[in-house]
Amino acid sequence: MPAPSLAATWPAGAEAGALVLRFDRTPTERGVLEEWLAAACPRSANIDCIDGRRLGLGDVGGERPGDTLVVPVSVAWAASRGEGRARWPDAMAIVNERIPISRLQERILRRAPGRARVIVGEPAPLEDLRRRFEQKTGGAESLAAFIRRQAELALDRAGRAAVSGRYKLPRMVLEEVRASRSFVEGAERLAEKTGHRPQEIIELGTDYLLEMAATHSRLAIDLFERFGRVLLRAYKLTVDEDQLEALRTLNRRHTLVFLPNHRSYLDPFVVRSTLLTHGFPANHCFAGNNMSWWPMGDWVRRTGNIILRRSIGDDPVYKFVLREYLGYLMSKRLNLEWYLEGGRTRTGKLRPPKFGLLTYLVGAFEKLAGDQDVYLVPMSIVYDGLPEVSSLASEQRGDAKKPERITWLLNYPRATGRGFGKVHMCIGEPLSLREALGPGPEGNDEARRHRVEKVAFEVCHHINRATPVTPTALVTLALLDLDDRALTLSEIQAILAPFIRYFDARKLPVTGDLSSAGELRHTLDWLTDNGVVVRFDGGLEPIWGISPDHHLDAAFYRNSIVHMLVDRAIVELVLAAAADGRIGIENDAWDEALRLRDLLKFEFFFPDKAEFRQGLKAELALIDADWASKLSQAGYARRILTDAHPHVAHAALHSFIEAYYITAERLAARLPAQRVDEKAFIAECFGVARQRRMQRRLRSSDAISTEVFRTALKVAAHRDLLGPGGEDLAKRRRAFAGELAELLDRLEKMRDFARLLERSRGECEVAS
């Protein structure tokens, strides 16, 4: 047999007495290890070499001295680095968990013996292993099983250091969780509460752990990444390298929990490919058991996905096991990843967070020993274009969601075969979980829930702040506000110019230069090719407008940036109310702003009141740096509103307020004693909205959205307007509808006012 690589050296201190645990998988690997031992081991060394996988209690019992050094050894296979065309044995060597299949090993060794590398794990005295066994497991498993597990973990660490391209994977997770003192003692406490025997809890908990636990496989992860590259071939990925480097530095000391927004089925591939390419270990992700269908279920589990039941219900054992599992992962600095929204956005906006997983994470974190910290990493993933937008828009029109099946998996790559521009992965400021949680609660469940919700909303704020402005978002923002009118290229440029200046003044990240006619034309062409925009070339020059029945598709792109405009929109609406004499600008402006914030809080994420107030002041300062000293001047509200450019309130909020108004009006029309069936009521709102749009009594086609009607119903529920009730309920419903009617009227006047100013400015420019 050709000589393998003998780079590994015999560990110091193992001359007197050593127990060598060899972890070979084939006769070829055993021969490599035996040859290495013969060459590397000093002749005077007293060693005992046995199969590590068959280690028994008799091999590590009390008759073996405590100063015996336990030395784990194995063989790692490096990928070929030769020039020229790769041979198929090399491909198999890379794909099969970077371990060549046994019948190829002899051939690879003959051709390139340096590919086989002997790995020596960090040795440990038997006495130390015995002590760690008692501390960590409390005797919940055999000493031999514990030592086998520690040896394999040591070999995995050494293998990653010896063979480039091997990323960290968790090993022996089920065994370590099941054998931990925390698991055993927790099962005993749970047995006391439930009246079961501890062994019953342990056995059921072990079954649950097998059901949910991820089983990382390099083969599956490599294939997953390759499949992701196929899906992402239509995109160019952009990411801030400095942000990733800072994260990698943070990850050396702390567990990271990646919390991206969820816009597409492509999101997991974007995150996984980017992180692995930049040297991060494979994350533990989460998937619902709706993804457990064959063959997807086995694949997602082997790529690091934890499979959770959609509904845990009141199963204390399942909840206990999930907390233990998360606690173990955090204690081992194994990174996590999931979507706070719980599912893909249907509207393009960030959805309200789900608190379930975060609650379990916080519960597990609070039980970690010492001052260990975990960092939450907000991430914003934004696509210039998405193949899924049409199906997401159809769900907003009430169509049923199509189930994920094998045919869907096979067809999805075809949809991504065309050029869709760029995908932007933006990283928000990481949050220390310990700092975000603040002081511990006083022991009541309500206080605990409040802490979790506070953390979740803070993450959402950071995701929104990290979101960039894309060309498709800006163009659809402009075109959706035109009452189905089509415009020439120069007219669209004129509308976009003040928005571009506004985003620049706020120093917000913009991914494309729409002030360039070429970039704008490229964006319009892409939107046209994908059916969102229609172009007419039969006149004097080309014109573009939103395609009929594709307003919700366009709104999906617009809504990725609409949260950036909400503070400015509220400022404009407050100024408009003051200019019309509805409120006093000095005395009532803040109360009016808070009223609007309360109305929109289920649609957008607002910071706390102090930060919200600072945001409004910053928006005023962009219009007039000396606004605070001029508030008392007569007519100042009208003057500052005139100076504001662009006016964004109608473009950002009109469709949402229209949908809210229809919801409020239909509630006011119902008998107060009649119960509200959510599904039937939303269908009623949808039908009424479509009728009014056809009658041209509804301005915004993108207001006809079941998602927005559903949010409006949440606002009504928050105001206790769903009933059933009596005349007082009917009166409050009418007041709610009146409040929204007045706000719609204000938005309409704002639109007219803005267009009058635009015409006036245009005439002045022509005259000059």
N, C-alpha and C positions, 0 to 999 in steps of 0.2 A: 504494500500500500504506500503511495506517495506520502511524504511527511507533511502533516498539517502544520498550520501556523502554531508556533510555540511561544507566542508573545507573552502569554500568561506565565507568571512566575509562581513558584511555591511560596505560600504565605509565611512571613516571618513568625517565629514563635511556635511553629507546628512540628518542630523537629523531635521534641520529646515524646509526644503522644498525640495522634490525630485520628479522628473518625471522618473519613472521606465519604460524602454522600454523592454518588454519581446519578445524574438525571439524564440518561440516554434514552433515545426513542427507537433506535434501530441498531442492528449489529454493526453497521458502519460507524455510527457514533460511538459505540462502546469501544471499538478498535482505536478510534482517535483518542479517546480518554485514556485507555490503557497505555498507548504509546507515549502520551504526554506524561503520565505518572512515572513511567519508567525513565524518562529523560529529565523531568523536573524535580522529582522527589529526591532529597539527599539519601544516600545509601544508609546513613545511620538513623534515619527517621523511623520511628515506630508507628506505623499507620495501619488502620483497618479500613478497607474500602468495601462498601456495600451499596446495593441498589437503594437509592433514596426513597423511591416510591413504595418500597416494601419494608421501610424502617419499622421495627416493632419495639414494644416496651422493653423487651429483653436486651435490645441493643443500647438503650440509654438508661438502664436501671441503676440502682444504687451501687452495684458492683463495679461500674465504670467510674474511674476517678473524675472528680469535678473539674480538674484543670485540663481535661481532654479538650482539644480544640476541634470543633465541628466545622468541617470545610466542605461546602457544597460546590460541585463542579458540573458543567454541562457543555454542550457544543452549540455555538451560534453560527448561522450561515449568512455571510455577507453577499449582497447582490453583485453581479458582474460589473466591473468598471472598464471592461475592454472596449476598444474602439471598433467601429464597423457595425455590421448588422448583427443584432442579438439572435442567439440561437434559442430554440424552444425550451431546452432545459433551463436556460437562464430565466425565461419568462415564468416557468413553473416555480423556480426558486424564489422569485419575488412574490408571486401571487399567493402561494400556499403558506400564509403566515410567515413569509420569509424563511421557511424551512423546506428544503427540497424533499419531494416524496422519496421514499426509501430506494426505489429502483434507479433513481437518478443520482443518488449520492456518490456511488462508486465512480460513475462517469465524470461527475463534476470534480471529484478529488483527483482523478488522473489528469484532467486538463488544467485545473487551477487549484492546487492543494491549499493555497492561502485563503480560499473562500471559507474553509472550516476553521473556526476560531474557538479555542478552549476558553471558557468563561469560568472564572473563580469568584464565587460570591464572598462577601465579607464574612470571615470566620468569626466564631463566637465560642467562648469557653462553655462547656456543658453546664457548669455551675450557674453561669449567668442565664442560660436558657431555662433552667429549672426555676430560677427566681422569677423571671418574666412570666413564665407559665402560670405560676400561682397568682401573680399580681393582676394579669390581664384576664384570665379565664376563671379563676376561683375553682379550678378543677372540673370545669364543665365539659372537658374533653380529655383524651389521653395525652400524656406528655409527648409520645411519639408523633401523634397527629400534629401537635403544636410545632414541634421541631421541623417536621416535613414542610409545613406551611411557611415557617420563617425562612427555611433554606430556599424555597422556590421564590419567595419575594426578594431575597438577597440576590439570587441569580438574575431575576428580571431587571433589577437596578443595574447590576454589572453589565448585563447584555445591552442595555440602552446606551451605556457609556462606551462599550467596545465597538458596536456596529452602528455606523451612522445611518440616519433615516428611521431608526426605531423610536417611536414616540411612546410615552408612558401609557401603560394600560394597567387597570386594577387587576390584581390577582387574588384568588382565594377569598373573594368577598363573602360569599355565602358562609363559608366555614368560619371566617373571622367574626362575622356578625353573630352567628349562631352560638359561637363559643365564648363571646364576650361576657364579662361579669355584668355589664349593664343589661344585656338581653336576659340573662338568667334571673337576675334580681328583679327586673321589671316584670318578667313572667310570673314570678312568685307573688309580687304585689297584686297583679291583675287577677291571679287565681283567688286571692283572698277576697277581692271585691266581687268576683263573679260566682264564687262557690265551686269552681272547677279545680281539678288537681293541677299542680304546676306542670307536670309532664304533658297533660292535655293541651295546655296553653302553648308550650314549647313546640309540640308536634304540629298544632294548627298554625302557629306562627311561622314555622319552617316551611309549611306548604304555601303560605301567603308570600313568603320571601322568594321561594322558587317561582311563583307566579309573576311577581313584579320585577325581580332584579334583572338588570341589564347584564349581558354576557358578552363583553367586548371581544371581538375577533379581528385581528389585523387583516385577515382575508376579507371579511365583510366590510370593514372600514375602508380598505383600499378600493374595493369594488363600488362602495357607496360614493366615494369621492370621484371615481372615474365616471360613474353614471351622472353625478352632479355636473361634471365638466361637459358631458353631452347636453344636459338640459340648459346649461348656462352658456352654450356656444353662441347664443344670439346676443350676448351681453359682453361689455367690457367692465370689469370690476374695479371700482376705485375705493381706496381706504387710506387713512392717514397712517403712514408708517411710524411716525413718532408716537402716536397714541398707542399703537400696538406694542411698541417697545416699552413704554411706560407700564402698560398692563402686564407684560411679561416680567418686568422687574417686581411689580406688586405680587404676582403669582408665586414668586419664589418664597414668599413669607406667608401668604394668605390664600385661602380658598376663594375662588371667584364664582359668582353666580351671574351668568349672562342672561339678560332679560331684554330680548329684542321685541320690537313691534311685529305684528304678523299680517303681512299683506298678500303673501303668495305661498303656494306649495314649494316654491324655490328657496324660501328663507333658510331652511335647515342646511341646504347644500351650500348656500352663500357663506353661512357662519362656519360650518365644518371645514370647508375647503380653505377659507381664509386663515382660520386658526391653526390648522395642521400645517399649512404652508409656512407659517411664521413660528413654528416650534412649540405651539401649545399642545398639551395632552388632549386626547379626545374627551369631550364633555359627556357627562351623564345627562341625557335629555329625557323628556317625558312624552308619552303617547297614550292616548286613550285606547281602551280595548276594542274600539271600532276599527283600529288598524291591525288587529290581530288575525285578520283573514290570511289564508295561505296564498302566496308565499311571503306576503309582506310582513306578517307577524314575526317569523323567524329572522327575517332580514333586519327589521328595525330593532329587535332585541339585541342582535349580535353587533349592531353598529352603535350600541351604547344607549338605547332607549329603555327607560323604565316604563313598563306597561301597567297602567293604573285603571282600575274600574271607574266607569263614568260616575257611579254613585256608590259611595262607601256606606251610606245609611248609618245605622247605629251599631256598627260592628267594632267593639272596643279592641279586639285583637288585631284587626286589620290596621286600625289607626296607630296602635302601639308599634306594630312592625314597621310601618312607614316612617314613624318618628325615629325609631332605632336605626333604620337604614340610612336616613338622611344624616343623622348624627354621626354615623360611622364615616360616611363619605366626606363630611366636613372635617372630621378629626384627622383624616388621611390626606387632606388637602387635594381632594379630587373635585374638579370643577363641575358645576351644574348649569343647566340651560333649560329655560322654558319660556312660554309666552304668557305674560300677565293677562292678556286679553282673553285667553282661553280658546280663541279661534280666530280665523281670518276676519279682517274688517270687511264689511260689505259696502261701506260708504267711502272708504279712503281715509277716514279719520281714525285716530286711536280710539279703540273701544274702551268702555269702563273696565277696570281691572277685576279679575276674579281673585278672591282672597284665600281659597282653600289651600293650595300648595304653599303659599307664603306663610299661612298660619302654622302648618306643620313644620316648615323650615325654622320659623321663629321658636316654636316649642322645642325642637331638637337643639337649636343654637343655645338656648338658655340653659341647657343641661351640660354643655361642654365645659370641661374643666379649665381652670386658669383664666387668663385674659385673652384667649384665642379670639381672633376677629375674623369676620367673613365680609367680603366686599361685593356689593351688588353693582353690576355693570350694565347701565342702560344702553341700548343700541337702537339706532334708527336705520332701517333698511328701506331705501326708496328706489323705485325703478322708473326710468324714463318712460317705459311702456310695459304693459303686462298682457299676456294672452288670456288671462282669467277674467279680465274686467267685464266682458260681456256676460259671462255666466253669473258673476257677482251682481251685476245690475239686474239681471233677470230675477234673482232672488229678492231684490228690493221691490220688484213688480209683483211679488207674490208667488212666483214659481217655486216649486219644491227643489231643494238642494239635491243634486245628483250624488248617489252613493259612490264611494271610492271602491272600485273593483279592478280586477286584473286588466280589463279592457281599457279603463281609464289610465292605468299606469303605462300601458303600451302606446296609447294615443297621445299622451301628454308631450313626449319629446317632439312630436311632429308640429305641435302648436308653437314650440319655441325655436323652430328652425329658421325663422326670419330675423332680420336685424331689429332689435328692440332698444338699441342705444346702450346706456350705461345702467349699472346697478351700483348704488352708492351705499356703502356700509359705514355709518358714522357712529362714533363711540362717545357717549355722554360722560360726564364726570362721575367716576365710581363713588359709591356711597358706602361708608362704613356702617355695617348693620348694627354694631354696638352703639354708635353715635346716633344713628337714625331712630333707633328704638327709644333712646333716652333712659331715664331711671325706670326701674321695674314697677309694674302696677301694684296697687294695694291688695290684689288678690281677687278682685271680682272680674267676671268674664267680660263685662261691658268695657272695662278699661283695657283689657287685653285686645279685644276686637278693635278698639279705637287706635291702639298702637300699630297694629298690623295695617289698618286702612291708611293711616298717616304715612307709613313707609311706602305702601303701594302707590299712593297718589304722588309722593315725592319722586318715585321712579318714573312715573308717567310724565311729570313736568320735565324731567331731565331728557326723556326720549324726545319730547316735542322740541326742546331747545336744541337738540342735536340734529334735528331734521333740516335738510337743505331745501332751497327753492329750486325746482327743476323747470326747464323750459316748457314741458307739457302742462305743468301746474299753472304757470303764469298765462299761457295762451288760453287755456280753458277758463281760467278766472275771467279773462277779458271777454271772451266770446259768449259765455253763459249770461252775461249781464246786458245783452244786446236785443232782447225781445225777439229772438230768431232772425235778426237782421244779419246779412252777410256784408263783409267789408273787404276793401282792397288791402294789399300788403302795406301800403303807406298809412292807411287809416288804422290798421292794427298796430303798427309801430307807434303811432301817435298816442294811442290808448295805453300801450305798455310803458312808454317812456317815463311817466311820473311814478309808476310802480317800481320800475328799476331803480330810479333815484331814491325812492323811499326805502327799499330794502338795503340799498347801499348806505344810506344815512344811518340805518340801524345796525350796520355791519353784520348782516345775516349772510350765511353762506349761500351763494348762487352758483349752480353747476353749469350754466351756459350763458353766453353773451347774446341776449336777444336784441340788443341795440344794433347788432350786425344783421343786415338784411339777409345774408346767406344763412345764418343760424336760424333766424325766424322762418325763412322759407323751408329749410330742412325739417323743422319741427312741424310746420303745417303740412308738409308732404307726408310725414310719417303718420300724423293723425288722420289724414285723408286716406292713406293706404290701408289703415286699420279701421276705417268706417266711422270714426268718431266725428270727423269733420267732413263736410262736402265742399268740393271746389267746382265753380262754374267758370268755364273758359269761353263761353259763346258770345260774350259782350266785348266791350272796348278793352278790358283788362281782366285778369282773373280775380275772383272774389271767393271768400271762404266764410262758412258759417257752420254751426253745429248741425250735424245730420239729424233728420227727423227720427224721433224715437231713440236717440242715443244721448239724451241729455244726462241720464244717470251715469253713463260711461264717462262723459266729460266731467261730471261732478266728482267722480272717483279721483281723478287726477287733481282737480282744483282743491278738493278737501284735504289733500296732504299738506297744504299751506294755510288753510283758512284759520287755523288756530293762531297764526302769527298776526292776524288782522283784528282779532276780537277786541283787544284793549283799545286800539284806534277806533274801531266801530262804536264802542261804548262811549268814548270821548265825544265822537261826532253826534251821537244820539242825545247825550246830555246837553251839549251845546245847542242842538236844534230845539230841544224842549225849552231851554232858557231863552233862546232867540224869539220863540213864539209866545213867551210869557207864561208858559205852563209852570215853570219853577223859577226860583231865584238862584242865579248862578253862584252867589256867595254863600247862601244859607242851605240850599236844597240839593246842590249838585252831587255831593257825596252820597246822600241817601238815594238819589235816583240811580247813581252808578251801582250801588249795592243791590237795588231792586232788579236791575238788569242782570247783574251777576247771579242773583238767586234764580231768575227765570232760566238762565242758560247753563246752570251748573251741571245739568245732566247731559249736556251736549258737548261742553268743553271743560278742560281741566284748568281750574283757577288756583293760584297760590293763596296763601293766607292773606287776610285783609290788609296787613301792613305792606306786604310785598305787592299786592294788587294795587294799592294806592300809589306806591312808588312807580309802578308801571304806567298808570294813567298820567302821572306828573311828567314822566319821561316823554310820553306821546305829545303832551301839550308843549313841552320844551322844543320838540322837533318843529312845531309850527311857529312858536314865538318864544324865544328864550326868556323874555321878560313878562310872561303871562301872569305871574303871581302878583306883580305890582300894578297890573292893569284891570284886575277883575272888577273893581268898583266903578270903572268908567262906564258911562251910559252907552248901550249898544255894543259892548265889547264882545258878547257872545256871537253876535252876527258877524262882526269884523274878523274874529279869529277863525270862525267857520269858513268865511270867504277865503282866508289865506291858506286854509288847509288844502293840500294837493299831493296826492290824489284823495278823493273821497271814497271810502271803502265800505261804509256801513251797508249800503244796499247790495253791493257785490258780494259781501261776505255773509250777510245774515238774512237776506230777503226770503230765500227759499225755505229756510228753517222756520222763520216766523209765520210764513204762509201755511206750512204744514201744521204748526202749533195752533194757528187760528182755526183751521178746519176741525181739528180735534176738539178744541174748546167749544166751537159752535155746535158740533154734533152732540157733545155732552149737554150743552144748554138746551138742546131740542128734545132730550130724553125726559121721560118721567122720572123724578128723583127717586121714587120707590123701586124702580126697575134696576136689577143688577146688571153690571157691565161684564159681558163675556169678551175678553180681550181679543181673541181671534176674530170673532164676528164683528166686533166694533172696528178693528183695524181694516177689515175688508170693506166695511161701510164707508170709512173715511177715504179709502183708496178709490172706491167707486165714485163718491161725490167729487173728489179732486179731479178725476179724469173727466167727468161730465163738465165741470166748470172750466177746465182747460180747453175742452173742445168748444165751449161757448165763449172763450176768451175772457172769462171772468176770473181766471187764475193766471198770474203772470209767469210763474216759474214751472216749467215741466219737471225740473229736478226736485220740486217739492212733493211730487207724487211718489213717495218712498215709504214702504212699510217699516223700514228701519227708523225713519224719522218720526213717523206716527207712533211707533212703539216708545220712542224716547219721550215724545210729548205726553203720552199716557202716564209715563213715570212722573213727569212734572205734576200732572193732575193728581196722581195718587199721593205725591208728597204734600200737596195742598189739601188732601182729604176731600177730593171732589168726585170720587168714584161711587160713593154711596154704598148701599141705599140710604136714603134719608127723606127729609120732608121739605117744606117750603124754604127753610134756611139754606139747604143744599142747592136748591134751584136758584136762589138769589146769588149765592157765591159762584155758581157756574156761569151765570149771566155776567157777573162782574169780571170773571176771568176772561170770558170771550170779549168783553168790552175793553179790557186792558190790552189784549192782543190786537184788537181792531185799531185802537189808537196808535199802537206801535207800528202796525203796518202802514197806517196813514203817514206817520212820521218818516218811515223809510221811503215811501213814495215821494213825499215832498223833498227828501234828501236827494233822491235820484233826479228829480226835475231841477232842483237847485244846482246840482253838480253839472248837469248837461247845459244849463243856461250859462254857467261860468265857463265851461269848455268852449261853447260857441263864441262867447265874448272874448275869451283869450285868443281863439282862432282868428276872429275878425281883427283884433289888435295886431296880431302877427302879420296878417295880410296887408293891413294899412301901413305898417312900418316897413 
